[in-house]
């Protein structure tokens, strides 16, 4: 009889232990998640606390401009003074970077010399942003040259979709006077406007938006003796001006 009572006591104790384990398991699991789970999400918004700028606010998780106001509530997410609704790049400060890749001077510049000295001036919205290179570049005549030049990043207005990029290619004549090379094959006028390249660039809505360009001044079929033609190619890219 004693043995039977002891067996019942063991069974009863085992049942008590099982019940306690069942009751305690959710609390242990919750504690485990809170202490050991690397993907803890306190506000349940689907973004782990480690990546959530507002871990206790289910309506906010990102603060792009670090001003303490979440992107969903912030009317100016990049803090550039332009409201998101008017900003073509609401999460970045809009900038433009211009690259000159290849140049081919198609006419002799000084007599029959096989080389000539050139340089480029670049304007954005009528503002001179770069003269490159720092010293005139000596280039072989009638040969494709990969110059691989780039202008500094220029900050542009974020609420303006199109920006005017103007490129002028100069050479030095026999008297060391700088003159424009014709890189605009779409305009055969004899004045300076017919020699420079103007591009109406759309900045787009994302960093990395770009436009490639290539133009040959000889395509306008001008045969004026004082006009020297050249080919130029490159790229315009939308960048984040705050990272320059």
N, C-alpha and C positions, 0 to 999 in steps of 0.2 A: 504493500500500500504506500509505503514511504517512497519507494522507487517511482511509483506512478505519479505521486504528488510532485516529486522532483522533476519528472519529465514534463509535466504540465507547466511547472514554473519556468522551465527553460523555453518551452514553446511560447508562453505568454511574454517572456522577456524578449524573445526574438521578434514577436509581433510588435511590441512597443518600439523596438529599435527600427524596424521597417517603417512604422508610422512616422517616427521622428525623422528618418532619412527622407521620406516622401515630403514631409512638411518643410524640411530644411533645404532641400535641393534648389527650389527657385531662388531662395535668398543667397545661397552659396554661388549659384550661377550668376545672379545679378552682381554680387560682389566681385566675382571673377572678371566679369565683363568690365566693370568700372575700374578695376585695378590693373588688369592685364591686357584688356583688349586695345590694340593699337589703333583701331578704327572706331573708337568711341564717338558717338554722335549725340551729344547731350540734348539738343533741341529737335532732333528727329527730322531735320530738313534734307537728309540724304547726303550731307557733306560732313566728313569726319572733322572732329574738333581740331585736329592738327592742321587742317586746311581751311578752317572756317574762321573768318575774321570776326564773326559774331556768334560764338558757339552756343549762346543761350537765347538767340533770337531766330526763330524758325523762318522769319521773313527776309533775313539778310545773311549773306555768307561771304561777300566780297566788297572790298573798299579799294578801288583802283587807284585813287589819288591820295589815299592814306590821310583823309581829313576827318575820320571818325564817323562819317555818314555812309551808310551802306549804299551800294550802287542802285538798288531798287528805289531808294528814297531820294538819293542825291540828284539834284537837277543838273549838275555839272560834274560828270564822272571823272574828267581829267583835270579839273580845276584850272582851266585855261581862260575862264571868264566868258565862255560861250555855252549857252544852254544846250543840253543834249539834243533837243529837237531841231536846233539850227546847226549842229556840229556834224560835219561829214565824217569825222573820226572822233566819236565821243569818248573813246578810251585812250586816245593818244594825242599828243601835241603835233599837229601836222607839219611835216617838213618835206623838202624836195632835194634830191641829190641827182646831179647830172654827170654822166660819164661820156667822155669822147674816146671811142675805141680805135677807129681807123681813119687815116687821112691819105689822100692821093692828090698831089699837086700835078696838074695835067699840062701846064705850060711852063716854059722857061721864065724865071723871075728876073734874072740879071743876065743880059746877053744870052750866051749859050752855055752858061755854067750849069753843071749837072746837079748842083745843090742850091738851096735857097733857105733863108731864115724866116720862120713863121712863129706865130703865137695866136692864142684864142682869147676872146673876151666873151663872158657869159653874163647875161642879164636875166633877172626874174622880176616880173611886174615892173619893168623899166628901171630896176635898181641893179647896178653893176655888182656882182657877187664874187667874180673871180677873173683874174688874168693869168692864164697858164700856158706854158710853164713860167717859172720865175724869170728865166733867161730865154731869149729867142732860141727856138729849136731848129737845128740845121737838118733839113730833110732832103732826101733824094728826089729828083724830079721824075714824074711819071712812074712811080713805084708805090704799091700799097704798103703803108707803114702802120703797124699796130702801135699807137702811141700810148694807149692805156692811161689817159689822163682823167682826173675827176675833180670836180669843184667841191668846196666845202658845203655841208648841209645848210640850207637856208630855211629858216622858219617862215611859214606862210599862214595866211588867215584860214582858220579851220571852217569858217562859215562861207567861204568862197569856193565854188566847185572847180572853176577853171583859172589857171594861172599862165601868164604869157612868158614863155622862155624864148630868149633871143640869143643867137650864137653868131659871132663875127669872127672870121678867120683873116688875119693880117699877114702880110709879107713885107720885107724891106726891099726897096728898089735899088737901082744903081747908085743913087745919091743918099742911100740909107734913110729914105723917107718911108714911113709905114703907109701901106695902102691895102685896101680891102681885096681879098680874093672872092670870086663869085662862087658861093656854095648853095645858091638858090636856083635850081633848074626849072622852077615853076614861074619865074618872073623874068621877062626879058627886057625890063626897063633899064636905062643906063645909069640911073641914080643909085645911091647906096641901098635903098630899100630893095632893089632888085638883086643885090649881092648877099644880103644877110639872110639867115634862116630863122624864121619865126614859127613857133609851135604853140598852139593853144592846148595846154596840158590839163587833163582832168585828174584830180588827185584820187578819186575813187572813195571807197568806204573802208578800206583795209590797208594796213601797212604792207608794203611789198607790191602794191599796184604799180605797173610800169608801162612805159611806151618806148618802143625802139624807133629810131629814125635813121634815114639814109637819104642823102640828096647829092646830086651831081650838078654842079653849076653849068657844065657844058650842055646840059639837056635843053637849055633855053635857046640854043642855036645862035647866040650872039657871036658875031665875028669882029667886033670892034677891036682894034689893035691894042688898046690900052686895058682891055679886060682879060684878067687871068682867071682861069677856071680851076676848081678843085672839087674833090669828092670828100664827103665827111659822113661818118656814121657814129651812132652812140645810143644811149639809153637814158631815160628820165625815170626816177623811182620815187615813190612816196615812202617816206621814212618817219620814224619818231624823232622829232627835233629835240626832245628832252634827253636823248641818249647821245647827242653829238659831243 
